[in-house]
Amino acid sequence: MSKNISIIILFIVTISFINCEEKKKDNIAAAAAAFLLTRGSSSGGCASASTTAISNSALSGTTPTATQYSISGCDANSLSTIGFSSQSISTGVTGTSANSKLVSNGDLFSGSDVNIEVTFSLTNSSGYLEVIGQGSGTAATVDGPAVRINSSTTQARGTGSSTLTTINSQSTSVGSTVTYCIDFHNESPNLHTVFWPTACTAISTADRNSYTSREASVTSTFPGKRVGFILNNATLQSFTVRTRIGIATNLLNF
């Protein structure tokens, strides 16, 4: 075999080896990317991020804010990564009794008012989701002014109270995923709450400026700026904490 042919064969073998190595690297890279994608989707259901803020002329000098918490993939451990603690909550953030609770580990807003949008479902007809807007405490002790949503009505209560005041007769079908929007206004010594049975971003300016048939006032203290939930036979998929969206003053004062 001539020297030139030997060189050509050696060159071909070398190129083939290099190509094989590059393909091997590409395959490894592709496998790694697929692994990370899978990991990302499995943990992507437990995250928080800024979302659409809603401007409000009633909040002069205040920049509107909004943070969405997507929690359908959370368990007790991963909830801590987004700043929450829980009690008697299963993966997917489902509760089975009045002891099933979720609470932020610190303050989630400033100012005297807050808006909370919730996306959830009830798992049986006796269940309810209770949203605590300006509370304090741990997962075991969380309390504050609250709005309770069950299958036939929405109600409000003050901190430490078991007395429920009806806001309206909004029905929530068991097993259906719904999104509701709630304002909590600190009008000490009263909680003034406004309830809209839709996503906050879908509410018209007119409906933000008129609270007819969607408000209630109850006597309450305002112990903190933590947000909490009681999931009595309910599943909470996501929630958003915003600055107040209601424009009008408390119409019940007139």
Backbone bond lengths (Angstrom), bond angles and torsions (degrees), N, CA, C in turn:
res aa  C-N    CA-C-N  psi(-1)  N-CA   C-N-CA  omega(-1)  CA-C   N-CA-C  phi
1 M - - - 1.474 - - 1.517 108.38 -
2 S 1.309 115.53 133.19 1.460 119.55 -177.94 1.519 110.36 -71.80
3 K 1.313 112.26 159.90 1.462 119.00 -179.99 1.517 110.84 -63.06
4 N 1.334 117.60 -38.76 1.476 121.21 -178.02 1.523 111.28 -65.01
5 I 1.360 115.70 -42.64 1.464 119.26 179.38 1.514 110.77 -63.77
6 S 1.350 115.39 -40.06 1.471 119.69 178.73 1.518 110.77 -60.27
7 I 1.332 114.93 -41.98 1.483 119.18 179.76 1.520 110.29 -63.90
8 I 1.357 116.36 -40.66 1.469 120.01 -178.83 1.532 110.40 -64.60
9 I 1.339 115.91 -44.19 1.472 119.95 179.21 1.527 110.43 -61.90
10 L 1.324 116.46 -44.31 1.463 120.86 179.47 1.531 110.41 -60.41
11 F 1.346 115.51 -38.86 1.461 120.46 -179.35 1.534 110.27 -64.87
12 I 1.352 115.93 -43.45 1.464 120.71 -179.07 1.528 110.84 -64.33
13 V 1.327 116.07 -43.13 1.468 120.44 179.04 1.520 111.06 -62.22
14 T 1.333 115.36 -42.06 1.467 120.24 -179.68 1.523 111.32 -62.72
15 I 1.351 115.99 -45.57 1.466 120.61 179.64 1.522 110.65 -62.02
16 S 1.335 115.65 -43.11 1.465 119.93 179.71 1.521 111.09 -61.53
17 F 1.340 116.16 -40.51 1.456 120.88 178.85 1.522 111.23 -63.67
18 I 1.336 115.07 -43.46 1.466 120.10 179.67 1.524 110.33 -62.82
19 N 1.343 116.45 -43.62 1.466 120.51 179.70 1.522 111.48 -62.06
20 C 1.333 115.55 -41.04 1.462 119.55 178.06 1.523 111.46 -62.20
21 E 1.333 114.82 -42.46 1.460 119.43 179.68 1.523 110.82 -64.74
22 E 1.344 117.15 -40.74 1.468 120.44 179.41 1.519 110.88 -65.01
23 K 1.368 115.99 -41.55 1.450 119.03 177.89 1.520 111.32 -63.26
24 K 1.357 114.73 -37.95 1.455 119.20 178.67 1.528 110.35 -62.75
25 K 1.339 115.66 -42.85 1.473 119.83 178.62 1.525 110.87 -64.03
26 D 1.360 114.96 -41.00 1.464 119.08 179.18 1.516 110.75 -62.44
27 N 1.337 116.36 -42.06 1.451 120.13 179.58 1.526 111.60 -64.21
28 I 1.319 115.48 -40.98 1.464 120.14 177.83 1.524 110.41 -63.34
29 A 1.330 115.41 -43.86 1.468 120.03 179.70 1.521 111.04 -63.08
30 A 1.337 115.99 -41.94 1.463 120.01 179.61 1.517 111.22 -64.56
31 A 1.332 115.84 -40.96 1.464 119.70 178.36 1.520 111.06 -64.44
32 A 1.334 116.04 -40.64 1.468 120.04 178.76 1.515 111.04 -64.05
33 A 1.330 115.83 -41.36 1.466 119.85 179.71 1.523 110.63 -64.50
34 A 1.325 115.97 -41.61 1.458 119.60 179.04 1.518 111.12 -64.38
35 F 1.327 117.12 -38.94 1.453 121.74 178.27 1.523 111.05 -62.55
36 L 1.332 115.64 -46.39 1.461 120.30 -179.79 1.514 111.13 -65.04
37 L 1.333 116.94 -37.17 1.457 120.47 178.83 1.517 110.32 -64.19
38 T 1.322 115.18 -42.55 1.454 119.23 178.29 1.509 111.53 -63.86
39 R 1.322 116.67 -42.74 1.460 120.89 178.30 1.513 110.58 -63.62
40 G 1.333 116.25 -40.00 1.456 119.87 -178.93 1.506 111.97 -64.62
41 S 1.335 118.55 -40.60 1.456 120.66 -178.77 1.516 111.25 -70.37
42 S 1.360 116.68 -32.62 1.458 118.79 -179.16 1.515 111.51 -74.59
43 S 1.335 118.16 -27.15 1.461 120.43 179.40 1.515 111.75 -102.66
44 G 1.352 115.55 -6.22 1.451 119.21 -176.55 1.514 113.29 -70.04
45 G 1.358 117.48 -12.39 1.451 120.50 177.56 1.499 113.22 -83.86
46 C 1.307 118.10 10.77 1.467 121.67 178.61 1.523 107.80 -138.49
47 A 1.318 115.63 87.29 1.461 120.00 -173.96 1.519 110.34 -157.34
48 S 1.327 115.45 163.56 1.461 121.30 174.84 1.522 108.71 -131.85
49 A 1.332 115.62 148.45 1.461 120.50 -178.87 1.523 109.17 -161.27
50 S 1.331 115.54 154.61 1.459 120.37 174.48 1.519 109.30 -65.15
51 T 1.323 115.38 145.44 1.458 119.95 179.04 1.525 109.32 -140.65
52 T 1.322 117.32 -167.70 1.460 121.90 -172.23 1.526 112.32 -62.55
53 A 1.317 116.57 116.58 1.463 121.75 174.21 1.525 108.61 -85.69
54 I 1.324 116.17 155.23 1.463 121.51 -177.48 1.523 108.68 -119.61
55 S 1.320 116.23 116.37 1.457 120.21 -178.43 1.522 110.59 -65.73
56 N 1.325 116.21 151.05 1.464 120.75 -176.07 1.520 109.24 -146.62
57 S 1.319 116.16 114.43 1.462 120.65 -179.19 1.519 112.38 -66.70
58 A 1.333 117.14 -16.93 1.461 120.39 178.96 1.525 111.98 -78.09
59 L 1.320 117.25 -11.14 1.464 121.43 -178.43 1.527 109.34 -108.70
60 S 1.293 116.70 64.89 1.464 121.54 -177.49 1.525 111.04 -59.44
61 G 1.335 115.80 127.46 1.456 120.80 177.56 1.512 114.43 82.14
62 T 1.332 117.67 0.62 1.461 121.70 -179.55 1.520 109.84 -106.92
63 T 1.324 116.19 126.41 1.459 120.49 177.18 1.518 109.53 -78.93
64 P 1.337 118.85 123.48 1.462 120.41 -179.81 1.524 111.30 -66.21
65 T 1.315 116.35 142.42 1.467 121.95 -179.77 1.524 109.41 -133.46
66 A 1.322 115.74 159.88 1.468 121.13 176.98 1.520 108.90 -159.20
67 T 1.329 116.44 127.89 1.463 122.44 175.56 1.512 109.02 -126.29
68 Q 1.330 115.74 125.84 1.454 120.54 179.94 1.522 109.87 -100.79
69 Y 1.319 115.62 136.54 1.454 123.03 177.35 1.523 107.84 -113.71
70 S 1.334 116.31 110.45 1.462 122.27 178.30 1.522 107.27 -95.91
71 I 1.326 117.21 113.63 1.463 119.54 -167.39 1.518 113.95 -126.37
72 S 1.323 118.09 13.33 1.468 119.96 -176.42 1.528 112.48 -64.56
73 G 1.331 117.15 -19.55 1.458 120.51 178.84 1.521 113.67 -106.28
74 C 1.324 117.08 10.53 1.473 120.93 -176.37 1.523 112.39 -81.11
75 D 1.327 114.72 150.63 1.451 121.85 164.02 1.527 107.46 -126.07
76 A 1.320 117.66 -175.18 1.457 120.79 -175.34 1.525 112.04 -58.71
77 N 1.348 117.31 -35.85 1.458 120.45 -178.88 1.518 112.28 -74.73
78 S 1.345 116.96 -46.91 1.457 119.27 -176.38 1.526 112.24 -71.43
79 L 1.332 117.95 -23.33 1.467 119.77 176.11 1.525 111.25 -59.12
80 S 1.330 115.89 -33.09 1.464 119.11 -179.05 1.526 111.89 -66.08
81 T 1.339 117.31 -25.28 1.467 119.79 -179.54 1.526 111.70 -71.54
82 I 1.334 117.72 -19.21 1.466 120.06 176.15 1.529 111.50 -109.39
83 G 1.353 115.49 15.17 1.456 119.93 170.67 1.514 115.91 87.86
84 F 1.336 117.52 28.57 1.464 120.78 -178.93 1.522 111.26 -128.81
85 S 1.332 114.86 154.47 1.453 122.34 173.13 1.520 108.32 -122.68
86 S 1.338 115.84 155.99 1.459 119.06 -177.43 1.515 111.44 -140.15
87 Q 1.297 113.79 165.00 1.465 122.31 176.08 1.525 108.33 -141.68
88 S 1.333 115.97 128.44 1.475 122.27 177.38 1.519 112.16 54.36
89 I 1.342 115.87 45.11 1.460 122.79 178.63 1.523 108.41 -116.87
90 S 1.330 118.09 131.84 1.458 121.05 176.39 1.521 110.16 -93.99
91 T 1.338 116.50 165.70 1.459 121.52 179.48 1.526 110.16 -55.91
92 G 1.342 115.06 136.68 1.453 120.16 -172.54 1.506 111.61 94.71
93 V 1.333 115.36 1.08 1.474 124.88 178.41 1.529 110.70 55.38
94 T 1.325 113.34 61.91 1.457 122.30 173.91 1.517 109.37 -113.65
95 G 1.326 115.71 134.29 1.448 121.30 177.23 1.510 111.09 -114.54
96 T 1.336 115.93 158.02 1.468 120.38 -175.57 1.518 113.79 -123.53
97 S 1.342 118.09 -2.31 1.460 119.79 -178.67 1.522 109.45 -160.64
98 A 1.330 116.08 179.06 1.457 121.01 178.78 1.523 111.90 -68.73
99 N 1.335 116.87 -10.01 1.463 120.87 176.33 1.523 112.40 -89.27
100 S 1.328 118.11 -3.54 1.464 121.92 179.36 1.528 108.16 -85.61
101 K 1.341 115.55 108.73 1.463 119.94 -169.92 1.523 111.75 -134.64
102 L 1.316 113.85 156.19 1.460 122.65 178.97 1.517 107.20 -141.04
103 V 1.346 117.65 135.82 1.462 119.94 -178.50 1.522 109.93 -149.44
104 S 1.326 115.85 146.35 1.461 119.99 175.01 1.521 109.87 -70.69
105 N 1.324 115.83 148.20 1.464 120.38 -179.34 1.520 113.01 -81.45
106 G 1.322 117.12 -7.19 1.462 121.68 179.32 1.517 109.59 -156.63
107 D 1.318 115.74 -177.52 1.460 121.19 179.67 1.526 110.41 -65.78
108 L 1.329 116.89 138.73 1.468 121.11 -179.57 1.518 112.72 -110.82
109 F 1.327 117.99 -1.90 1.457 120.02 -178.92 1.524 109.18 -156.43
110 S 1.324 114.92 166.69 1.462 121.36 174.08 1.520 107.31 -119.32
111 G 1.285 117.26 174.10 1.449 119.70 -178.39 1.517 111.55 82.90
112 S 1.334 116.50 -176.47 1.458 120.20 -174.79 1.521 113.61 -98.48
113 D 1.324 118.07 -11.53 1.464 121.59 -176.60 1.525 110.78 -124.53
114 V 1.325 115.69 159.29 1.460 120.40 178.08 1.520 109.31 -151.40
115 N 1.312 116.22 151.88 1.453 122.84 174.29 1.526 108.39 -117.65
116 I 1.321 116.55 137.16 1.461 121.34 178.49 1.517 108.85 -130.24
117 E 1.313 115.88 123.02 1.467 122.37 175.01 1.515 107.79 -103.86
118 V 1.335 117.31 132.18 1.465 121.29 -177.37 1.523 110.81 -124.31
119 T 1.333 115.81 139.21 1.456 122.52 171.35 1.524 106.65 -118.49
120 F 1.335 116.68 119.77 1.465 119.98 -169.60 1.525 109.92 -158.11
121 S 1.328 114.83 176.55 1.459 121.63 172.42 1.524 108.79 -144.70
122 L 1.309 115.78 150.14 1.466 122.17 173.42 1.518 108.06 -92.37
123 T 1.337 116.54 140.21 1.463 119.42 -176.96 1.517 113.11 -98.48
124 N 1.337 118.63 -13.09 1.465 120.48 168.97 1.525 109.63 -155.45
125 S 1.313 116.61 169.90 1.470 121.58 -170.66 1.524 113.30 -69.61
126 S 1.328 117.61 -18.08 1.467 119.97 178.47 1.526 111.97 -94.20
127 G 1.316 116.48 1.04 1.460 120.21 -176.21 1.514 113.50 -80.95
128 Y 1.319 115.00 165.47 1.459 121.12 173.19 1.522 110.12 -156.03
129 L 1.325 114.76 156.17 1.459 122.13 169.30 1.516 106.85 -111.34
130 E 1.316 116.16 126.28 1.460 120.04 176.30 1.529 108.38 -110.86
131 V 1.320 116.32 126.89 1.458 123.17 -178.07 1.516 108.51 -106.69
132 I 1.323 116.36 120.76 1.470 122.32 -179.32 1.517 108.05 -103.10
133 G 1.325 116.21 118.28 1.455 119.75 -169.95 1.505 117.10 -94.14
134 Q 1.294 118.69 -31.90 1.466 121.21 -175.99 1.522 108.87 -139.99
135 G 1.349 113.47 64.99 1.452 119.50 -170.23 1.511 114.72 -109.11
136 S 1.317 113.50 -174.28 1.461 121.88 176.01 1.519 107.89 -151.29
137 G 1.345 115.62 170.00 1.451 120.41 176.93 1.514 113.26 108.43
138 T 1.308 115.14 -179.18 1.459 123.66 178.91 1.530 108.96 -95.16
139 A 1.332 115.46 -178.22 1.462 119.10 177.71 1.530 110.77 -60.42
140 A 1.319 116.34 -32.18 1.466 119.62 -178.82 1.522 112.34 -79.39
141 T 1.342 117.28 -27.67 1.469 119.74 -170.67 1.522 114.21 -119.03
142 V 1.327 118.21 1.74 1.465 120.75 -172.75 1.535 111.79 -53.09
143 D 1.340 113.96 135.60 1.460 120.25 176.83 1.512 108.83 -155.77
144 G 1.317 115.09 159.69 1.446 122.24 -179.87 1.517 108.25 164.54
145 P 1.315 118.30 177.18 1.461 120.36 176.80 1.520 109.77 -59.26
146 A 1.334 116.46 138.82 1.461 119.03 -168.84 1.524 112.51 -143.09
147 V 1.326 113.77 157.24 1.461 122.86 171.37 1.524 107.64 -120.03
148 R 1.335 115.14 127.00 1.466 120.89 -179.50 1.525 109.27 -107.49
149 I 1.335 115.48 129.73 1.464 121.51 -179.64 1.524 108.17 -116.54
150 N 1.335 116.64 117.18 1.455 119.88 174.60 1.519 109.59 -119.28
151 S 1.318 117.88 -167.81 1.455 120.12 -171.42 1.526 113.66 -71.73
152 S 1.340 117.87 -19.37 1.459 119.55 -174.01 1.520 115.20 -121.63
153 T 1.333 117.94 -10.39 1.460 118.87 -174.95 1.521 111.15 -161.95
154 T 1.336 116.26 167.35 1.467 122.25 168.91 1.518 107.41 -119.90
155 Q 1.336 115.00 140.71 1.459 120.51 -173.65 1.528 109.65 -137.91
156 A 1.312 115.64 159.94 1.468 121.54 178.46 1.526 109.31 -124.73
157 R 1.317 115.16 150.47 1.470 120.66 174.08 1.512 109.43 -143.52
158 G 1.319 115.85 157.73 1.448 120.85 176.20 1.516 111.46 -91.23
159 T 1.325 116.93 167.63 1.462 122.27 179.22 1.528 110.43 -56.46
160 G 1.322 115.92 131.09 1.457 121.19 176.15 1.513 114.77 73.68
161 S 1.324 116.97 7.38 1.465 120.55 -175.84 1.523 110.83 -106.91
162 S 1.330 115.50 146.47 1.464 120.91 173.64 1.529 110.97 -103.84
163 T 1.343 116.17 -0.15 1.457 120.81 179.33 1.525 109.87 -82.10
164 L 1.326 116.08 125.41 1.457 121.65 -177.72 1.528 109.83 -108.48
165 T 1.331 115.65 130.19 1.459 122.43 178.08 1.521 109.05 -108.13
166 T 1.324 116.76 127.50 1.457 120.40 -177.13 1.526 111.63 -70.15
167 I 1.335 115.67 131.60 1.464 121.30 172.93 1.528 108.45 -88.25
168 N 1.339 116.32 -54.39 1.458 121.45 173.57 1.522 109.43 -162.83
169 S 1.316 115.90 178.38 1.468 121.09 -176.44 1.523 111.62 -99.89
170 Q 1.312 115.17 48.44 1.455 120.08 176.91 1.525 109.30 -69.56
171 S 1.328 117.13 123.82 1.462 120.29 178.26 1.524 109.96 -91.60
172 T 1.325 115.88 145.58 1.461 122.56 177.52 1.520 107.81 -129.11
173 S 1.316 116.92 112.58 1.466 121.46 -175.90 1.524 110.76 -69.19
174 V 1.313 116.24 134.12 1.458 121.96 177.87 1.528 109.44 -62.65
175 G 1.322 116.35 131.52 1.455 121.99 178.30 1.511 114.94 88.60
176 S 1.327 117.58 -10.24 1.464 121.29 179.18 1.524 110.49 -92.79
177 T 1.324 116.24 136.63 1.456 120.53 176.33 1.522 109.05 -84.96
178 V 1.336 115.96 125.38 1.463 121.23 -177.36 1.521 109.56 -129.14
179 T 1.323 115.59 160.68 1.465 121.75 176.46 1.518 108.44 -127.54
180 Y 1.348 115.67 124.81 1.456 121.91 179.78 1.529 109.91 -124.94
181 C 1.315 115.31 157.05 1.468 122.83 -175.65 1.517 109.06 -124.71
182 I 1.332 117.58 128.15 1.467 121.44 -173.37 1.528 110.78 -132.88
183 D 1.330 116.56 129.07 1.458 122.45 171.07 1.529 109.72 -98.68
184 F 1.333 115.90 138.13 1.470 122.39 172.45 1.523 107.51 -117.27
185 H 1.334 117.63 112.03 1.461 121.97 -179.12 1.528 109.50 -107.47
186 N 1.303 116.07 125.55 1.465 121.47 176.67 1.521 108.47 -83.62
187 E 1.340 115.46 100.39 1.461 121.45 176.70 1.519 107.65 -120.33
188 S 1.337 113.99 57.72 1.456 123.33 -174.10 1.535 110.59 -45.70
189 P 1.356 117.39 131.49 1.475 127.74 12.48 1.523 114.60 -89.66
190 N 1.335 118.63 22.14 1.457 120.50 -179.13 1.524 112.17 -120.74
191 L 1.325 115.11 147.94 1.459 121.48 162.53 1.517 106.73 -88.38
192 H 1.319 116.40 126.96 1.465 121.06 169.71 1.516 106.07 -108.51
193 T 1.321 116.89 119.23 1.456 120.45 -178.57 1.520 110.07 -120.90
194 V 1.335 114.64 144.39 1.461 121.79 178.91 1.529 107.85 -125.49
195 F 1.342 115.81 134.35 1.459 121.75 -173.78 1.531 109.77 -123.27
196 W 1.325 115.70 124.61 1.473 121.18 174.48 1.529 108.22 -118.17
197 P 1.346 118.25 126.80 1.471 120.62 -177.48 1.527 113.11 -83.46
198 T 1.326 116.16 53.28 1.458 121.85 179.88 1.521 108.92 -161.66
199 A 1.323 116.75 174.08 1.465 120.29 175.00 1.523 109.61 -66.04
200 C 1.314 116.87 146.48 1.467 120.98 -177.07 1.524 112.04 -60.62
201 T 1.321 117.30 -37.92 1.460 120.56 -177.18 1.528 112.17 -71.70
202 A 1.336 117.69 -11.22 1.463 121.16 -179.98 1.526 112.50 -94.69
203 I 1.324 117.57 -1.19 1.464 121.24 -175.85 1.526 109.87 -85.26
204 S 1.304 116.92 130.46 1.462 121.59 -179.77 1.526 110.77 -72.87
205 T 1.318 115.75 159.97 1.462 120.77 176.69 1.525 110.46 -59.73
206 A 1.327 116.67 -38.74 1.467 120.60 179.03 1.527 111.15 -60.95
207 D 1.337 117.45 -42.60 1.460 120.63 179.85 1.530 112.18 -73.40
208 R 1.305 117.37 -23.21 1.465 120.36 174.27 1.526 111.04 -77.97
209 N 1.321 116.10 -15.16 1.466 121.10 -176.40 1.536 112.39 -106.47
210 S 1.337 116.57 -0.65 1.463 121.27 179.07 1.517 108.62 -140.23
211 Y 1.340 116.69 123.36 1.461 120.38 -173.52 1.523 113.72 -105.55
212 T 1.306 117.38 16.15 1.457 121.17 -177.00 1.527 111.17 -54.40
213 S 1.333 115.61 128.46 1.474 123.62 177.36 1.517 113.81 66.85
214 R 1.329 117.63 15.97 1.461 118.35 178.61 1.526 112.66 -141.01
215 E 1.323 118.52 22.30 1.467 121.12 -178.16 1.517 112.01 -133.92
216 A 1.323 115.13 159.42 1.459 122.02 174.15 1.514 108.88 -154.08
217 S 1.327 116.10 154.52 1.466 121.97 174.07 1.520 108.77 -126.41
218 V 1.332 116.39 133.67 1.463 121.80 177.16 1.526 108.57 -136.33
219 T 1.320 115.58 149.06 1.457 120.16 176.49 1.520 109.65 -65.40
220 S 1.330 116.10 132.74 1.466 118.55 -177.27 1.517 111.43 -162.37
221 T 1.309 114.52 152.65 1.458 121.19 164.27 1.520 107.52 -94.76
222 F 1.319 116.28 171.42 1.471 121.67 -177.42 1.534 107.33 -132.28
223 P 1.336 116.42 83.91 1.469 120.21 -168.48 1.523 116.42 -71.71
224 G 1.331 119.30 -16.51 1.461 118.92 -177.63 1.513 112.33 -171.87
225 K 1.309 114.87 -166.16 1.468 121.25 -179.81 1.527 111.04 -126.54
226 R 1.313 114.83 31.72 1.456 120.45 173.71 1.525 109.70 -92.64
227 V 1.307 115.04 153.21 1.458 121.68 177.31 1.524 107.91 -110.66
228 G 1.330 115.70 135.69 1.456 119.45 -178.47 1.509 112.47 -142.64
229 F 1.335 114.92 168.63 1.465 120.79 -178.32 1.524 109.26 -144.50
230 I 1.324 115.15 146.04 1.459 122.24 168.06 1.518 106.48 -115.34
231 L 1.331 116.49 122.84 1.467 121.75 -175.31 1.524 109.56 -112.08
232 N 1.311 115.42 81.82 1.457 120.87 179.36 1.528 108.32 -89.12
233 N 1.324 115.57 96.58 1.467 121.79 -173.70 1.523 110.94 56.95
234 A 1.320 113.85 56.71 1.464 121.60 -179.75 1.515 109.41 -147.86
235 T 1.327 115.37 153.77 1.464 122.69 175.94 1.517 108.46 -120.98
236 L 1.320 116.42 124.29 1.465 122.19 179.97 1.517 108.55 -102.10
237 Q 1.335 117.18 118.05 1.461 120.97 -176.99 1.521 112.75 -91.94
238 S 1.330 116.50 -39.83 1.459 120.01 178.43 1.523 108.99 -161.76
239 F 1.324 115.04 162.21 1.456 120.00 173.15 1.519 108.54 -152.37
240 T 1.318 115.23 155.78 1.458 121.72 -179.70 1.520 109.11 -128.28
241 V 1.316 116.00 132.13 1.464 121.91 178.27 1.520 107.95 -104.60
242 R 1.331 116.45 118.67 1.459 122.29 -177.16 1.521 110.99 -124.80
243 T 1.326 114.70 165.59 1.449 119.22 164.10 1.532 107.65 -68.27
244 R 1.306 115.91 157.79 1.469 122.37 -178.61 1.530 111.20 -49.75
245 I 1.365 116.41 138.75 1.461 119.17 177.15 1.523 111.94 -107.20
246 G 1.351 118.01 -18.87 1.457 121.53 179.25 1.523 111.23 -64.66
247 I 1.327 116.71 135.28 1.465 121.21 -175.89 1.520 111.37 -97.52
248 A 1.335 117.03 -39.22 1.466 121.03 -174.75 1.529 111.42 -74.75
249 T 1.340 114.80 163.80 1.455 120.07 169.94 1.521 107.92 -78.78
250 N 1.319 117.18 177.33 1.463 121.47 -178.87 1.514 109.71 -66.23
251 L 1.318 117.33 107.53 1.466 120.63 -177.66 1.514 111.37 -67.39
252 L 1.336 118.68 -20.07 1.446 121.08 179.17 1.525 112.75 -70.95
253 N 1.343 116.18 -10.82 1.463 119.60 178.72 1.520 111.60 -79.55
254 F 1.321 118.06 -9.80 1.456 121.29 -172.11 1.517 110.90 -105.50
